[in-house]
Structures are given as structure tokens and as C-alpha cells.
Amino acid sequence: MIAVSGLYAGSEMCIWPSGALFGLTKRRLRAFVFVITGILGTSLILYGAARLFLLVEARRAASFLTQLNSVRLGDERNAVLPLLRKYEDVWFERQIGADRGNYVLRVDPWHFYRPLAGPHWVDISFRGAIDKLSSLRRQLGLRAWVVNGGVRLNSESVESVWADVVVEGANEWLMADWRYGSAVPPHETELYKEGGKYRPEMDQYFVSWTHLHMGMESGEGIRNWVTPLGDSDQQRAARTINLQCLTSATGCHSLCDLMPDAAQYRHQHDYPWGWNSGSWALQDHACE
């Protein structure tokens, strides 16, 4: 009779031959499954927390822009003081030595303009991960963005207001920018006057295209200047920003998605436009 041995190691069944490299018992299998489950569970929790955080910050950005939109030229300092206190980027203004008449405001969940609290290596590692994992982040719907704004006071009253939104789109970086003041800067419309394409409405509302650089990547932006003389359609076109682009899983495709009213206005008035080929994917120029 042939003796059969090695089917059991003690009381534990061997699935693979025993040994330092191939031994896999029930106990080891349970430990392995436990570790993998723990890693996957932790990853899902962290991903969910990141998504929730960005959704909350996007809602905060929407509230910020709504309040900024309500500011009017000539408003007294006390009228805008709650807005300044809530969103003022004190750290950034200390670094650049901004004067007290020009307030820089922002919602910056990705810390574009200020480092993370704690040791310097934490901030460096965080920024390195954002850059190296950019493709994976976008596929997971964790799109980088920042919302900036500003109020300029002159003699204790509002002289001008501005805001911009910069976000990773489906194919490239996208920017929406508006500026509200007493007049459209003459240098912005100078080329149109020289080229014979100047129109009277450009003195109250003017929209233009701009190229955008973000580190080693590129994109495009739409810039708006509007004055109190702008009619309701022009005011809406200048300031309407689609903030769903901040949390979209696939990302907004073009400036037509980010600022639909402004893009439509410039189409209707045949304003000259530029184009960009895309940064991480091909841009099809459907918005031109």
C-alpha cells in the first residue's frame, strides 16, 4: 500500500505546496482577503470623502460668486465687509504685500495659492501627487479648480469687482473671467478700433478669448468686461458661469459649456475668437 502524506499540515489544509513562497493556508488566505478588503474599503472611504469635500467646496464657491455678483459700484465698505472677512485670502495678500484698497478673495480647495498646514514635505508630496496622478484624478471626477475674486475700494466705496473660475475640463484647462467697473479699459478694444471691427456696445460690454497656461499644461479662457450701462442680457452673459464644471465626472468640454451665455453672445455678434488644441486630449473646436 502506498502511503499518502503532505495532504495536511497539522490541522490546516494546504491549497498550494507548503514552503516560504507557495504556502497558502486557510488562515493566510483569510488574512490576505482581510488586508485586500481593508485596502479597498479605505480607498473607497477616502474617495467618497474627497468627492464630498469638493461638492461642499463647490457649493461654497457658488455662494461666494452669488454674493460677489450682488456687489455694486459705489457700495460702502461696511456693506461688503462681511464678504471680505469671509473669503479674503489673507495668507496670499501677506506674501505679495497687497494694499488695503485691493482685496483678493477666493475659494481654493486644492491649495493653488497657499501651502498645506504642517511640514513642508507634506505640501510638496501633495502637489506632486496632484500632478503625477492628474489623469487618474480626472477619470475619477476629482477635477482641480479654483475660484478667485476681488473687490477694489476707493475712498471707502467699491470701485470695481472681478471674479474668475479656472477648472480642468474634459480636454484642457478652462477659464471664465468677468470684471465689473465704470468703463471697459480702452486698451482692450484698441485692436478692434484699428481693425474697423469696433462696435458701440463694446463700451458697455466686451467679451474676448484668451490662451491659458497652467504649469506645463495649456487651455483657453473667456474674458468679460461689463459696466453699469450693460443691459440685462449683457450682465447675464458676462457673469453666468456653469459651476457644474467643477464637479462634473467627465468635465466640461469647452468655453461654451463653462460660459454658455457669453459664448452665445459673441457668436451672435461675430466677435473674433481663438482656439487651442487641447492639453491632455484633442479639442475639436466645436465652440469656435
Summary of the structure (lengths in Angstrom):
residues: 288
radius of gyration: 26.9
end to end distance: 86.0
largest distance: 107.2
contacts: 799
relative contact order: 0.10
helix: 41%
strand: 22%
